[in-house]
Amino acid sequence: MSEAKGIDPVWVEEQWTKWSDENDISQVEDISSDVVKKSLEKDLAFVSKMTVQEYTLYEKWIEVHEKYPTAETNNFFDDRPALINPIQEAFIKTVKNNIWSPESVSYTHLTLPTNREV
């Protein structure tokens, strides 16, 4: 196995072993190098048009959606996607409810001293 720049070959081998233990390799469909090349070109064309900030946000969006998968609800009253794991949904609601947000403060009850009081 050739060592690519910045990629640990031991890590790659561990990932392959883990994946192959969990998946039946005979059920995996072969993919041609042309399909891989076209898919890669399409992805690179998409991300090459992004600024660094957009790309970073895009990567975070992917990361969040992988960690917290959702499903379309198609509910009459609420058509937003719902989290698949109800424990994650409850946790996120708890965190949202505990986020402190400042309230506007009125200082009109405070008065400056007059010249006589100074």
N, C-alpha and C positions, 0 to 999 in steps of 0.2 A: 504494500500500500504506500503510495507516495504521500509525503507530508506536505499539505497545503500550508501556505503562510498563515500563521495564527490559529491553526486547527490542530488540536492534540489527537494524534491517531489512536491513542488508547481510549479516549473519550468516544471517538467515532465507533470504535469496535464495541465498546460497552453499549452504546445506543443501538447498534445493529443487533447485538445479541439479545438485548431486552425486547426490541421490536419483534425479532424472529421467534422468540419464545412465546410471545403473546398473539402472534398472527400465523395463520396457515399460509405459507409461501406459495403453495400450489393454487390457492384461490386468488392470488394477485395477478391481475391482468398485465401482460407484457405491454410496454410502451416503446414506441419507436423514437429514435434520436431526433427525427424531424419534428415530432409532436413536442418533445421537450424543448427543442430549439425555438419553435414558434411561441410556446408558452413563456419561455424566458425572455424572448425579444419583446413580447407584449407587456410583460411585467416591468421590464427595464424602461420601455417607452413611457409607461404610465408614471413611474416614480422619477424619471429623469426630468419631468416637467415641474416637479415640486421644489419648493424652497426647502432649506434645511428644517425650518420650523414646521412646515406642512408635513414633511416626511417623518419627523419625530412624532408629531401628533398622530399621523397615520399608523405608525408602528405601535404606539400606545393603544390606539383604538383596537388594533388586531389583538394585542396582548390582553386587553380587558375582555374582549369577546371570546377569546379562547378560555380564559379563566372563569368567566361568568356567562356560559352559553344561554341563549334565549330561544324562544319559540314564538311564532306568530300566534296571536290569540284570536284575531278576527271576531272579536266580541262586538256586539251592536253598540255598546256604550264606550268601549275602550279598545281601540285598534292598535295600541302600542305592543311591542313584543314583551313577553313576560319571561322572567328567569325560570329556567327549568328546575333548578334546585330550590325548594321553598326555604331551606335553612339559609342559603345565601341571600334570598330576598328579604327575609326577616332581619338578617344582620345589616344589610344595606339600609333598610328603613330605620333601624335603631341608630346607626351612625348619622344618617341625615337628620334625625330628630334631635341629636345631641350636638350638632354643629352650632356654635355660637355665632350669631350675627349681630352686629351693633345696631342699636336703635337710635333714631334721631333724638338729640337732646336740645331742649329749648333753654336758652340763657336769658330769656326776657325778664325773669324774676330777679336777676342780678342788676344792680345799678352801680354806676360809677359815682364816686364821692363828688360832691359839689365843691366849689372853691371855698365856701365857708367851712366845710368839714376838714379841709386839708391843712 
